[in-house]
Amino acid sequence: MARNTFHVALYVRDLDAAVARYEKLLGRAPAKVRHDYAKFEIDDPPVILSLNTGGEPGTVSHLGVRYPSTGDVASEMVRVKQEAVDLLEQKGTTCCYAKADKFWVRDADGIPWEMYTLLADADAETAADANLRRFLDQEQASKGACC
């Protein structure tokens, strides 16, 4: 049965050291590793932990929820719009070495939340998106918040 999965993205100082430490902590190898990014997929509890370089080490890049399908993302987006929450929709965008349908929101303290479904793996890290840069503040966007 498909389910929603919590997503947390952290900035790290040294990706290799962070991956080695999380492998020991989580008892598993990452599902994906690139020169500036690593992703762990944890089944119980369902969590996607991504490690990113380029931001302030030890801080949150963004949080999110991965949904099973584009339809689930669309339903959640409709619900959030009905609550009058500002959001940014992205269809078929490339980010974090993956292609996804998603939308972004900010919580009350300004932390970006990525609500998405994974469409496919991708070789590219990020597709430049001027709308995302405007939605996120310049400081967060320059740190690579999308990934």
N, C-alpha and C positions, 0 to 999 in steps of 0.2 A: 504494500500500500504506500503510495506516495505521501509525503508529509512536508510541512514547512520546516525549514532549518534555520536556526539563528546564525547570524554571520557577524563576526567581529574582526576588524582589521586594525592591527597595531603597527606603529612605527618602531623599527629596531635600528640599532647602531651598526651591528655587524651581522649580516644575514646568515653567514655560515655558522657563526657561534650560536645564533638564535635557533636555527634549524637543529643543530646538534643537541641543544638543551631541550627543545620541545620534543624531539624524538625520544629522549630519556623520560621526560615528564608524561608524555602521552602513550608511550609504548608502541609507536608506529612511525613509519616514514611518511614524509609529506606526499600528497597526491600529485603535486606539481611544484617544480622548482625552476626558476629562471634567474638571471644574474641579479635582479633587484626585487624578487618576489618569490614567496613560497606559500603554499596552501595546504593545510591539514584538513581532512574530512573525518569528523568524529561521529560515530553512529549512536553512541549512548553516553550522554544525551546528544541529540543531533545538533552539532555545531560545526561551522566552517570557520576556521581560524586562519586568517591570512596575515603574513608578515611583509611589511613594505619598508623600503628604504626611502630616504628623502625628506622625512619629517622629523619632528622632535622625538628622539628615542624615548621609549617608555610611555608614549601617549597614544590615545585612540585616533586613528585615521577616520574611521566611520563605523557605524553599526548597520545591521540590516536583517532582512529576512529573505531567504531563497524559497520561492514557491515552486510547486511541481510543474506548472504550465503557464503559458502566456495568458490563458483564460483566467487563471487565478490572480495573476498580476492585474489584469484589466478589471476584474471584479473589485479587488482591493482599491484600485485607483478610483473607481467610481464612488466607492464608499467614502474614501478620504476626501474627494472633491465635495461630496455632499456635506461633509463636516466643515467646509470652507477653509481647508488647510492648503496653503500654497504648496505647489509641487512642480516638478519638472519631469516630463515624460520623455523617454528615449526608447525608440524601437530599433532593434537590430544594431545596437551600438557595440563597439569593441572596447573593452576595458579589462584590466587584470588578466590579460592573456585569454580572454573569453568573449564570445559574442552573446549578448543578452538583450531581452526586452525588460525594461525597468522604469521605475520612477523614483525620484529623490524627494525627500522631505527633510525638514529640520525639526529637532525636538525643541522644547521650550528654552533650552540653554544653547541652542545653535549647533548641536552635534548633527552632522549629516547622517541620514538613514537611507540606505539603498534597498529598495524593494524590487526584487528581480526574479527572473527565471533564466536559467542557463540554456542557451540554444546550441552552442558548440564551442569547442576549444579554438583558440586563435594563436597565431605566431606573434602578432603585434601586441604590445602592452596596452596602448591607449590610442584611441582616435580623438584628435583634438575636437573639442566641442565648445564653441563660444557660449552657447546657452548654459551649459553646465558651469562654465567659469563665472558667468553673471549670477547664476543661482547660488553658487558657493561664494564666499567672500574670497578676494584675491589671495589672501594668505593661505587659506585652506586649499584653494585650487592650485596654487604654485607648488604645494607640497605633494600633489598627486592624490587628492582625496578620492578621486574616482577609483583609484586602485588601492 
